[in-house]
Amino acid sequence: MRLKSLFISLTNSLISIAYTWRRSLLLGLLMPSAAVAEPIIYISDEVGFDSITSRTRVDTQDDNWRNGAINSGATNFTQNLIPAGTRESISATAYPLITTASGIAVEVSLRDLTNAELALPNSTGTVVTGNPRLDSSNTLQGSAPRPASLYNTSAQPRFWNELSGSLSSRNAILFTFSESVVAFGAWFGDLETRTDGNGTPAILRLLDTEGKRIGDDIIIPTSTLNQSNCSSSFRGCGNSTTRWIGFLDPEAEVKQMLLIVGDDNLGGDGYKEHISFIGATLAEKFTNLILVKRITAINGIELTEYVDDPNSSEDNDKYWPIPIDVESGISTYLRGVINGGLVVPGDELEYTIYFLVNGSRGVTNLSICDLIPEYSTFVQTAFNGLAPVDSGGLPGADLGMALALDNSSLPIQPNVYLTNTDDRDRGQFFPAGITPSATCSASNEHGAVVVDVVTTPEILPQATAPGTPPNSYGFIRFRVRVK
């Protein structure tokens, strides 16, 4: 009987994984800023007046930023809420704002920038000699409205307020992240800006892990159409208004965000202007693990083709190693085919499951379960006689699985072989009807392969560039025989 091999399409959906995310130990291995897309900047319209309507509008100013972060894979949002209390002076240096459950810390400091410092693209100025404070009033600086969700509650949070900066340079707020982040933003009150050449625009500057500016400085626009109306008594050009300002960077290369105050007055230089903020929020993108399955050999003959799966984007991820196959458009690391063509009983098929950690966190306790396809049996002796055998493997036991994973170089071939038995190595084969040690996506009707790729305290770091670091990638391999 001849069977058309649909095994790979049938079993792709049956691969299951279990893992725990962990912070990567390789946080500094990021692509240079010139090699990646620049962050997306979110600057809302201004809202003025302290009223229910205004506060409700302010509460929606972060919606676009938040939705953008979610669409880019952010799964957790942590907002700074400074506890209610009386007015309090705080340090201008490294005031702690946020520490997330995953351990990312955000600090804020008050800075001064001279024109000479502002002209330096990587400058963040100097720490001021004065002190900002935490205020509890019902409006932000300059009567700018709070968001409704942070207004007049039983524990109305205080806001960060700066009224004591230099009178001979521009004041600025510097947010520093303990590691580069995906998305961050806050509501800013009384952030003056003027862009018609008759005042001074506010500026947003983002910096990477090396302290280098990412892209160009961003001029903060005004919602005021006729800027000739702008003055200290006019509500607009940032004066007495609130807006949300934040960034979204799926590449997670932003380490600092600097916001420099402007001036809405005619001829104003910004030296006497100040700023406030509330509700600073950090969005995190947790671990994502990609699996790609291919048939890589039939009857011992390697298949050297590269096939783009039209029904999946996982083999198109930008972090798969280079080079890219010109014809298929996918990484040449992903060798193999999706459909093995016509096979007959007795034919042997080799399956390879490639994995890639491509989120913003490393993983640990990673187990991969794959179910043996219908009309086939697991080849328990597929790798007998090959070495090395995984640590903990029972001497003399059959070797039916292979693993490619290396800390120093990209694993092109398996570098360790796993036994089928219940011993102390990383692999085990479970015959039909036996419940596997890892959760599989369906019942075990024909046999199941389980590989515990990594366990605590070891971590597979997330990829930061194609092929980097090498232990962000790997594959497991096994063979079946057609019945």
N, C-alpha and C positions, 0 to 999 in steps of 0.2 A: 504494500500500500504506500502510495506517495502522499506526503503531507506538505502543503505549502506552509512555510515557517512564518507564523505570526507571533512567535513566542515573545519577541521583544515588545511589540505593541500591547500584548496582553499583560505582560508583567511589569512594564514601566510603572503603572499606577499602583502596583502592589509593593513597591519598595517602601519601607517605612524607616524612619529615623527617630532617635531620641537623643537629646543632648541638653546640656546645661550651658548657658552663656557665661563667659568669664571675661573680665577685662584683659585685653591683650598686654603682653609684656613688651611689645614692640611698638609703643605708641609713637615713637619719633620717625618711623620709617614711612614717610609720606612723599608722594610725588611733588616735585617743585611746582610752585603755583603757576608757572607758565605752561605746564603740561596738562592742566585740567581746566574745566569750565569754571568761570568765575561765579561766585555766589549770587543768588537772586536776592534783591533788596526789596523789602516791603515797607512803604511809607504811606500811612493812611492820610486822608484829608484831615484838616483841623476841625475841632469842635470847641466852641466857646459857650459861655454863660453857665452858671450853676443852676440847673433846673432838672426836673425829672427827665424831660425829653432829651436834654443834652447828655446827661449821665447814661441814659439808655443807649444813645448813639455811640458814646465812647466805649461802652461795653462790647460793641460789635466791631471795633476797629481792628482787632487782632484776628478776625475770622478768616480772612484770606491767607494770612501767614500760617495760621493753625491748619487750615485745610491743605495748604501746600506742603507742610511738613508731614501730614498724615499720608498724602499721596506719594511722598518720597520715602515712605517706610518708617517714619517716626512712630513709636509705639508707646512712649511714656512722656508726660509733660510734668515738670516740677516748677511750681510758682513760688516766688519769694513773697511771704507775707510777714512783714515786720510786726511783732506783737504790739497790741494797743498799749498806750502809756503816755507819759508826759513828754514834753520837748527834751531832747537829749543830744548833747554834742558828742560826736564820734570822731574817730581817727580819719584823717584824710587818706591814709595809706591802708590798702588791703582790708577793707571792711568786708567780713564774710556775708554773702547774700544767700547762697544756695549750696547745699550738699545733697546730691541725689542718692537714692537707695543704692545705686551702683557705684557711688563713691566719687562722682565728678563734682568738683568744687568750683564755685564762681565767687570772685572777689571784685570789689569796686574801689577805685581810688579817684580822688579829685586831682586834676592836673592843670598846669598852666602851660600855654604854648605861645612863645614869641613868634613874630612873623618869620624870623630866620628858622626857627624849629619847625614851623608849619611847612616851610618850603622843602624840608627834608622828608622824602617819601616814607621813611621807616621810623620817623620820630613819634614818640608819644609824650613829648614834653617832660616837665619835671613835676614832682609832687608839690602841692601848695603848702604854704606855712599856716594857713588858717584851717578851720575845722568845719566840715559840713555838719548837718544835724538831722535827727529824726523828728519829724513834725506830725501832729495829730489833727490838724485843722480839717474841716470838711471839704476844702478845696486844695489843690496843689498850688505851687508857687504862682503868684500873679492872678489868683482867683480862677485858675484853669480847673475845669471840672474833673472829678474823679470818675472812674467807671462805676456804674451802678452796683456791681457786685462787690466793690470794695468801699462802699459808702454807708455810713450811718448804721452799721450793724452793731450787734451787742459787743463785738470785739473789733471795731473798726481799725484796720491796720494803719500803722504810721507810714510815712513816705520819706524817702531820702531827699534832702533839700540842701541846696548849695547857695549861700548868700555871702560868702566871705573870701572869694577868690581874689586874685591879683587885679589891680587897677591899671597895670601896664602890659598885660598880655591877655590872650584869650583863655577863658576857662573851658575845661573839657572833662568828660567822664570817661574813665578807662575801665572796661570790664575785662577781666582776665580769667580764663578757664584753665583748670588744672590739666586738661588735655583738649585737643582740638575737638570741636563739636559740630553737630549737624545743623541746629537751628536755635536762635536765641532772639529775644525781643523784650520790649517793655513799653509802658505808657510814659510819655515825657510831657511835662507841663511847663509852659512858658519858654519853650525852645524857640527863641527869635531867629528869624532868617529873612533875608531880602536878596533877591536875585536880579534886580533891574539895574544894578550898577550904582545905585545911590545909597546903599547900605552895605551890610556884610552877610554873606550866606553862611548858614550852619553847614557843617561838613561831617560826613560819616567816613571813617577809615577802618578797614579790616586788615589784620596782620596774621601771618602764619606762624608755625612753630619755630621758625628761625628768626622771627621778628621782622620779616619783610612784608611790605605792603602787598596786598592782593588786589590786582587791578588798579584802577584809578580811584582817587577820592570821589565820594558821592556828594554832590551838592543837594542839600535838603531843600526842596521846592516849597513854595507857599501856596495856600489855597486862595489867597487874595488876588483877584484879577487885576485890580487897579492898585498897584503898589505905591502910588503917590499918596494914597490915604494912610499909609503905614506910619505910625508914630507911637510914642509911649502911652498915648491916651486912646489909641485905636485897637480894637479887638481883632487881630489878624496878623499875618506875617509872623506867626508863632506867638505873638504877644497875647497873654491871657487865654491861650488855647491849649488843647491836649491832642496828642496824636500818638499812634503806635508806630514804632520804628523797630525793624528787626531784619534778620537775614536767614536765608535757607541755603545750606551748602551740602548737598548729598555726598560730596567728596570728603566732608568732615576735615577741612584743613584750617579752619579759622580758630586761632588761639586767643586773639584779643579783638575787642571792638571798641573803638574810640569815637566819641561823639563830641564835636567841638561847637560851642555856642556861637551864634551870629548876632546881628544887630539890625533891628527894623527901623531905627531912626535915620533920618536923612544925614548922610555923611558919617554915620556911626561906625566905629571900628570894632565893637564887640568887647572892649576892655572892661566895661562896667556891667556886662550882662551875666545872668546866672541861669540856673536850670534845676529841675527836679524830676524825679521819676517814681513810679510805683508799679507793682505787679510784674517785676522781671521774671521771665519764664524761659526755661531751658527745655528743648525737645531732644529726646534721645532715640536713636535708631539701634535696636537690639540686633542680635546675631541673626544672620540668614545663612542657611546652608543649602547649597545647590547640588543636586544629583543628576547625572547624565548617564544613561545606560546604553551600551552598544554591544553588538556581536563582533568580536575581534578576531575570531578564528573559526574555521570549519575543517574538521578532520586534520587538525594540526597545521593547516595552512593559514598564515596570518592574513587578515584583510587590511589592506593599506589605504582604504578609501576614507574620505571625510564627508559626512552627510549631515546637512542641516535639517533638523526636525521641523517641518512647517507648522506643527501643532504645539510647539514649545519655544519659549524664548530663553530657556535656561542654558542652552548651548551657545547662546549669543552674548552672554555676559561679558562685559569689557575686561574683566579681571582674569579670564582664562589666559594661560601663557601664550606668548607669541613664539613663532610667526603665525600668521593667519593664512589658511589655505585660500588661494585666489578664487578657485572655482566655487567652493561651497560657502566661503565667507566666515567659516568658524575656525577655531584654534586647531592647529595640527596636533595638539596634545590629545584631542578627542578622536583618536583613531577608531574606526569601526563603522559598521552599517546598522541600519534600523531593521531592515528586512533581509533575512539571510537567503531568500530565494527558495527553491524547491529542495527539500531534504527527504531522505528515506530512512526507514528504521535502521538503527546501527550508526547513523551519522553522529558525530560529536560536535557540539557547539560550545564555544567559549564565550562567556559573558563577562563584561567589564563594567563596573559601576564607578564612574569618576565622581569625586566630590571636591567642592570648593567652599571655603568659608569666606563670604563676601559682605558681611554686615559691618557694624562698627564695634564689634566685640569678638574676642576669641571664644572657642567652645571647649568644654571638657565633658567627660562622661558621654561620649558620642558612641552610639551603637547603631549599626545598619543591619536591617533584616530584609532579606529578599526571598520570596517564595519560589520554589522550583515549579516551572511551567507544567501544565497538563501535557500528557503524551511524552513525557521525558523522565529520566531518572538522573539523580546526582552521581557524578563520577567521583567516587571516594578516593581514588588513587591518582588523581590528575597530576599531582606535583610530587609524587614519591621520588626519592633520590635526589631532590634539589635541596640546596642549603642557602642560607641558614634557616633552621627551624626556630620559630618564635620561642622566646624564653617561657618556660613553664610547660612546654609541650611534652607529652608523654613519649619517651624514647620508643622508636619502632612503630608508632601509630601512623595510620595512613594520613597523607597530606592532601586535602581536597580543596584548600583555599589558599589564595596568595594576597599579600598586602603590599602596596607601594606607598611608603611614607618616609621622608627623610628631612632632617633638620638643616642640612647643609647644601643640598643640591636638589634640583627638581626631579622627582621620581618618575623616570620614564619606563623602567621595568620593575617588577616586584623585587623587593629586597628582603622579604621574610615570608616564610611559608607556615601555614597554620594547620593544626591537626583537627580532625573531625570530632574528637572525643571530648568528654566533659573533664577537662584537666585545667591547668592554670595558664594556658596561653590565651590569645585574644579571639580565637575562632571556635565555632562549634556548629556541627550539622545536626539538625533535629529531624529524625524520620517522620513520615506522615503520621498524623494523629497525636504527636507529642507537642505539648505546649512549649514554644521557644522561650528563652530567658529574656528576650526583648519583646516589646509589643510589636506585633506585625499588623498589617492593614487588613488582613483577612485570615480565615482559619487555615491551619496547616494541613492541607489535603494531600500534598505530593512531596513534602519535605521543605525544610527552610534552612537557609544559611544565615548565621548571625555572626557579625564581626564587631567586637568592642574596640573601635579604632583608638580611642584615647580615654583614659580615666584620670580622675583627680589624684595627684595635684598637677599632672601634665595638662598643657593647654595647646590647642591648635589656634594660632593667631589668625586674625582676619587678613585677607589680602589687601595690600595698599597700592599695588601696581601689578600689571600682568606678570605672573610668575614670581611675585615677591610678597612675603617671604616664601621659600620653597615648601615649608610645612603647612601652608594654607591649602595645599593641594594633595591629592593622592588618589588611589583607586583600590578596590578589591576585585578579585577575579576568581571565577570558578567555572566548571564545565558540566554539561549535561549530555546524556545520550538519548537520541530519539528512540522511542519504543516502536 
